[in-house]
Amino acid sequence: MARIPASSDRQISPDTEIWYNLKYAISASSGFQRWQLERDAQLQGLRLEQQVQRYLRETLETLAY
């Protein structure tokens, strides 16, 4: 698992730090990893942040039904 630097390691806003930590927590989840495997070809070339955003969007759309 990736090391998440403490806020003292760098100067970032609280919102940025929250998103950073949330992004890595989501990417470590079994649901996200299963989702990645199902969409392997569609996710080629996307950064982790883009993948997490797409995962969250699709998950929320599914829950909205």
Secondary structure, 3 states (H helix, E strand, C coil): CCCCCCHHHCCCCHHHHHHHHHHHHHHCCHHHHHHHHHCCHHHCCCCHHHHHHHHHHHHHHHHHC
